[in-house]
Amino acid sequence: MRPGSRYASMPLMPQLPLTGGCNCAAVRYEVSEPLVIASYCHCKRCQRRSGAAASPSAHPAPNAFRIVNGEDRLKCWKPEDGGEKWFCGDCGSSIFGRNLSHPDSIGIRMGTFDEDPGIRPSVRAFVASAASWEDLPDDGLPRYPRSRHA
């Protein structure tokens, strides 16, 4: 990492609760404990859902994530062979995913936090499906061809 880079060192622990939500502010959430891990997903489904080459998600401790406003505005897409994708039904913002078969079952989309969540992605998953139009960065993060939970 480059000296002076914003990724050169981990940020200070943010004040809890962490807060975030969608673009139109109809859906709001809180995270009451420090985040456990953050990851990049390169699967084709996340590429299509996000419109980007990878989707960064932060994973909270069990029971630390809760919707505090707009639960009735949330919509869910649940593919047969994957986890739930939750988004605002008004503005379309992707807010979190949930896959109960994973130990860290909630993945909060990192772009939805109000402030720096105090964690950086430390792993890359589904790199076998990585977008051909963007090279994977040489960042030293562990890479998994498929799920890191497999």
C-alpha positions as CSV (number, residue, x, y, z in Angstrom):
1,M,0.0,0.0,0.0
2,R,1.2,3.5,-0.7
3,P,2.3,5.6,2.2
4,G,-0.4,8.2,2.9
5,S,-3.1,6.1,1.2
6,R,-6.4,6.1,3.0
7,Y,-6.0,2.3,3.1
8,A,-2.5,2.4,4.6
9,S,-3.9,1.9,8.1
10,M,-7.1,0.9,9.7
11,P,-9.4,3.7,10.8
12,L,-10.2,4.4,14.4
13,M,-13.1,2.6,15.9
14,P,-16.2,4.6,15.0
15,Q,-18.8,5.6,17.6
16,L,-21.6,3.1,18.0
17,P,-24.3,2.7,16.9
18,L,-23.3,2.8,13.2
19,T,-26.1,4.1,11.1
20,G,-27.1,4.0,7.5
21,G,-29.9,3.7,5.0
22,C,-31.1,4.1,1.5
23,N,-30.8,7.1,-0.9
24,C,-34.3,8.4,-0.2
25,A,-34.0,7.9,3.6
26,A,-37.2,5.8,3.8
27,V,-35.1,2.9,5.2
28,R,-32.7,3.4,8.1
29,Y,-30.7,0.9,10.1
30,E,-28.3,0.7,13.1
31,V,-25.5,-1.6,14.0
32,S,-25.0,-1.8,17.7
33,E,-21.6,-3.6,17.9
34,P,-18.3,-3.4,16.0
35,L,-18.4,-5.0,12.6
36,V,-16.8,-8.5,12.4
37,I,-15.4,-8.6,8.9
38,A,-15.9,-7.0,5.5
39,S,-15.6,-8.7,2.1
40,Y,-15.7,-8.1,-1.6
41,C,-18.0,-10.4,-3.7
42,H,-17.2,-10.7,-7.4
43,C,-20.1,-13.1,-8.3
44,K,-22.1,-12.3,-11.4
45,R,-25.2,-11.8,-9.3
46,C,-23.6,-9.0,-7.3
47,Q,-22.2,-7.5,-10.4
48,R,-25.7,-7.2,-11.8
49,R,-27.2,-6.1,-8.5
50,S,-24.6,-3.4,-8.0
51,G,-23.6,-2.4,-11.5
52,A,-20.0,-2.7,-10.4
53,A,-17.2,-5.3,-10.7
54,A,-17.4,-6.2,-7.0
55,S,-19.7,-5.6,-4.1
56,P,-18.2,-4.6,-0.7
57,S,-20.2,-5.8,2.3
58,A,-19.6,-5.5,6.0
59,H,-20.8,-8.3,8.3
60,P,-22.1,-7.5,11.8
61,A,-22.1,-9.6,14.9
62,P,-25.2,-11.7,15.4
63,N,-28.2,-9.6,16.4
64,A,-26.3,-6.4,16.1
65,F,-28.1,-5.2,12.9
66,R,-31.6,-3.8,13.0
67,I,-33.9,-1.8,10.8
68,V,-35.0,1.2,12.7
69,N,-37.2,2.9,10.1
70,G,-38.9,1.8,6.9
71,E,-39.1,-1.9,7.3
72,D,-42.4,-1.8,5.4
73,R,-40.5,-0.2,2.5
74,L,-38.0,-3.0,2.1
75,K,-38.4,-5.4,-0.8
76,C,-36.6,-8.8,-1.1
77,W,-35.4,-10.9,-4.0
78,K,-34.5,-14.4,-3.1
79,P,-33.0,-16.5,-5.9
80,E,-33.4,-20.3,-5.6
81,D,-29.7,-20.9,-5.1
82,G,-28.6,-17.9,-3.1
83,G,-29.2,-15.5,-0.2
84,E,-31.8,-12.8,0.1
85,K,-31.1,-9.4,-1.4
86,W,-32.9,-6.6,0.5
87,F,-33.4,-3.2,-1.1
88,C,-35.6,-0.1,-0.7
89,G,-38.8,-0.5,-2.7
90,D,-39.0,3.3,-3.2
91,C,-35.5,4.3,-4.5
92,G,-34.0,0.9,-5.3
93,S,-31.0,1.2,-3.0
94,S,-29.4,-2.2,-2.2
95,I,-29.1,-2.2,1.6
96,F,-28.2,-5.7,2.8
97,G,-28.1,-9.4,2.0
98,R,-29.0,-12.3,4.3
99,N,-27.9,-15.9,3.9
100,L,-28.7,-18.0,6.9
101,S,-26.4,-20.8,5.7
102,H,-23.4,-18.6,6.4
103,P,-21.9,-18.0,9.9
104,D,-21.9,-14.2,9.2
105,S,-25.4,-14.3,7.7
106,I,-25.9,-10.5,7.2
107,G,-23.9,-8.5,4.6
108,I,-24.6,-4.7,4.8
109,R,-23.7,-2.9,1.6
110,M,-20.8,-0.7,2.6
111,G,-21.9,2.3,0.5
112,T,-25.1,2.6,2.7
113,F,-23.3,3.6,5.9
114,D,-23.6,7.2,6.9
115,E,-20.0,7.5,8.0
116,D,-16.8,5.4,7.8
117,P,-17.8,2.0,9.3
118,G,-14.3,1.4,10.8
119,I,-13.6,-1.7,8.8
120,R,-12.1,-2.5,5.4
121,P,-12.7,-5.5,3.1
122,S,-10.2,-8.2,4.0
123,V,-11.1,-11.0,1.6
124,R,-12.3,-11.4,-2.0
125,A,-14.9,-14.1,-2.9
126,F,-16.2,-15.5,-6.2
127,V,-13.1,-14.4,-8.0
128,A,-13.7,-17.1,-10.6
129,S,-16.6,-15.0,-11.7
130,A,-14.7,-11.7,-11.6
131,A,-15.6,-9.2,-14.3
132,S,-13.5,-9.5,-17.4
133,W,-13.5,-5.7,-18.0
134,E,-11.7,-4.9,-14.7
135,D,-8.6,-6.5,-13.4
136,L,-8.5,-7.7,-9.8
137,P,-6.3,-5.4,-7.8
138,D,-3.0,-6.7,-6.5
139,D,-3.9,-5.8,-2.9
140,G,-2.7,-9.0,-1.1
141,L,-6.2,-9.9,0.1
142,P,-7.0,-13.7,0.2
143,R,-9.0,-14.8,-2.9
144,Y,-11.6,-17.6,-3.1
145,P,-12.7,-18.9,-6.4
146,R,-16.3,-19.3,-5.0
147,S,-17.7,-18.7,-1.6
148,R,-15.3,-18.2,1.3
149,H,-17.7,-20.4,3.3
150,A,-17.4,-23.5,1.1
